[in-house]
Amino acid sequence: MKKTLLSLVALTAGLVLAACGNSDKADKGEEINIGILQYMEHDSLSLARKGFLAKLEEEGYVEGENVTVDYQNAQGDQSNLQSMSERLAGENDVILTIATPAAQAVANSTKEDPILFTAVTDPVDAGLVESMEKPGGNLTGTSDMVPIEEQIALLLSIAPEAKTIGIIYNSSEPNSKIQADLAEKALEDQGVKVKVLTVTTTNDVQQVMTTLAQEVEAVYIPTDNTLASTMPTVGEIATEYKLPVVPGSAEMVDAGALATYGINYSDLGGQTAELALKIIKEGADPAELSIETSKNLELVINEEMAKALGIDPESISVPK
């Protein structure tokens, strides 16, 4: 009986130590290991990563001093995602995943490491968590679901005479399809015809965007990884055909679109870091940390593009 009691005490102590492992590390000033897997290179995803690290630094967790970062970028390649996920699994106190494919790859590689995600539109639909309120596993993070109804209202206020509005996105990106479907419904509810064209790679963008530009009076683009990485091309075509383009994110505006009311990905990365700090400093369980959406939305206008389209930047605002 005494032996059984001792075994139970040892087991309980072990569980407590395991739950508080990250917190103990932080309290003792030991080095924290952070793995980062980014799906591909484009401004929104990179800003989320930089915002994450900047927030950690604000809280005293500085890369090269008390934080070691293993940063991997899959460059949009699925085979890279798998090998990089396996590299990061089991080697880090927390793993940050940026974009849905990266989150899914790491989630498939480890069921034990605490995983943070950001730039994921619908983590429930992606199979990453059980619910937004109670993730239920070893993942939590931030969603980049954008205010689509407000963005569509902005687009219609810029192009009030438009009879047909185009939507373009990568058909293989589930997040993009979710947003595109919502945008299409919002436009149809306003009595506007919608023309939807899709791409499968960055190589398709120029041809498909050119085709779309000849059939519509304005364009909406979700926070699509493929389109985000080719926005300069989209901008050139929009300028040629005098098309206002409203995308999902501010970074896409800077790269070639006209305007949006959307997420600041640097801030979103910072929000994700706050969740990471709860795990690192307090030993919080990801299963109990609710998924967050962006706390900050902003109107962003590309004044150079507005002038190229003959639009007064001062006339652009989000309809109330």
Secondary structure, 3 states (H helix, E strand, C coil): CHHHHHHHHHHHHHHHHHHCHHHHHHHCCCCEEEEEEECCCCHHHHHHHHHHHHHHHHCCCCECCCEEEEEEECCCCHHHHHHHHHHHCCCCCEEEEECHHHHHHHHHHCCCCCEEEEEECCCCCCCCCCCCCCCCCCEEEEECCCCHHHHHHHHHHHCCCCCEEEEEEECCCHHHHHHHHHHHHHHHHCCCEEEEEEECCHHHHHHHHHHHHCCCCEEEECCCHHHHCCHHHHHHHHHHHCCCEEECEHHHHHCCCCEEEEECHHHHHHHHHHHHHHHHHHCCCHHHCCCEECCCEEEEECHHHHHHCCCCHHHCCCCC
